[in-house]
Amino acid sequence: MGDDELDRRLVAASRRLIGLGSALQEGGPWALAARFDHSPEAAWGPREILAHLAEMLPYWLGEAERILDSTGEPALFGRVSTDDLRLAIIERDRTLPLREPVARVQAGIGRWRRRWAELDPASRDRAGVHVTLGGLTVTDIATRFAVGHLEDHLDQLAAALGGDLTPG
């Protein structure tokens, strides 16, 4: 799949999700968050976090593809946390049995790994214009919005369970 830092981080996240997924199954049932929007009062639980991870990995891969397929002017891409569609998907999918969003996150990790391995350095350096952050490359999307964000939310899940739970 490729021997680089991003791929190693994706592999590590996948392994970590396996341990967390098992613990989440055993530790439930997990209540739905009363408020899971973008406000400071929002408090996401495991169900909302998993639903978000399951939707955000393919979303950001699609945004990277938007940049890769752009011709002429750099592609406009991205969204903000207040995006209504993002919240609607989380609302819908947070009620799924936990094995489903866990499987979707694993599939998203696999898709990112496969696509990343296909990209040459020039493709990884292609840039677009994020709606609020300005110019960013495909590498920026992969490291910041996909892998970094995935790792942050896996930390959140681990904290909810009281530990790391990465399988050996």
N, C-alpha and C positions, 0 to 999 in steps of 0.2 A: 504493500500500500504506500510505501514511501517511508524513508528513514529521515524524518525531520521533526523539529520541535512541535509543530502543530499536530502532526499525526500522533506523536507520543502523548500529547495532552489529550487528544480525543480517545485514544486507547485507554488511558488512565481513567478518564471520565466514564467510559463504558463499563470498566471493571467496577468502579465505585458505585455506579447506578445498580449493578447487579446486587451488591450487598445492601444498598439502601432499599431497593425494591423488595427484597425478601423481608427486611425488617419492617417496612411499611405494611406489607400484607399481614404480618404477624401482629403488628401493633395497633391495628385498626379496631373498630371502625373510626375513621377520621371525619370529624364534623366539617361541614361546609363553613367557610368564613362568612361572617355576617356582612362584612364590607371588604371588597377586593378590588376596588377601583384604584385610581392613581392618587387619591387624597392621602394626607398624612395619617388619617385615622384608619386607613386600610390595614388589614392584618391577614396576610395570606397564610393558609395552612398547607399541608402536604398536597391536598387535592388541587388547589389553585396553582401551586408551584409546578406540579407535574403537567397540568393542562397548559400552562404557559410554555414550559420547555418543549412540549410536543408541538406547539404551534410555531414557536419562534425559530427552531432550527430550519424547517423548510422555508419559512418566510425569508430568513436572511440568505439562505442559499439561492432562492429566487432573485433576491436583490443583487447578489453577486453575478448571477447569470444575466440580469438586466444590463449591468455594466459591461460584461464580456461581449454581449451582442450589440452594444451600441456602436453606431457609426456617426462620424461627424462630431457634434458637440458631446461632451461627457454626459452620461445619463443622470437624470435626477432620480434619487432613490431614498428609501427610508421612511420612517414614521416616528411619531412621538408616543410617549406612554399614555396619552389621553385618547389614542386612536380607538374609535368605537368598535370597529370590526375586531381588533385585538381583544378587547374586553368581552365582546359577544362570544367569541370562540372559547375563551377561558370559561365564561359562564356556562356554555353548553357542555364543554368537555370535563369540567370538574366533577360531574356526577357519574362519569363512566367508572366501571370497575377498575381499580388501580392497575391491574395487569395491562390494560389497554394503553393508557398514557405512557407507562413504562416501556412497553413494546414500541410505541411510536417514537419515543425519545431515542431508543436504541436504533431504530430505523433511520432517524435523522442523523445520528452520529455516523452510521454506516454510509449514508449518502454523502455527507461532508467528506469523509475519508476517501471515498472513491473519486469524487470530483477533484479534490485537492491534489491527489496523486496524478491526475491527468493534466494539470495546469503547469505550463512552463513558467520560468521567472517573469517573462514579459507579460503573460496573462495575469499573473499574481500582482503585478505592478500597475495594471490598468486601473484608472481612477474614474470615479463618478462624483456627483455632488449630492451629499446628504442634505435633507430638507432643513436641518438646523445646524449641523456641524461643518458644512462645507465640504471641501475636497477630501475624499478618502479612497484608498485603494481596495482591491479585492482582498489583499492580505489584511488590511485594517478591519474589514468586515469579518473575516474569518477569525482573527485573534480577539477582537473586541466584542463584537455582537454575537458571535456563535460560541467559540470556546471559552472566552473569559466569562461571559454571561452564564453559560452552562455551569462552569466551575463555581461561580458565586452562588447559584441556586442549589447546587449539590451541597455546598456548605450549609445553606439554610435548611435543607432537608436533614442533614446530619445533626444539626443543632436541635431540630424538633424531636429527633430520636435519641439525643443524648450522647452521640459519638460519631466516629467516622464510618465504621462498618465496611471498609474496603476489603473484598475477599483476597486471600493470600495467593 
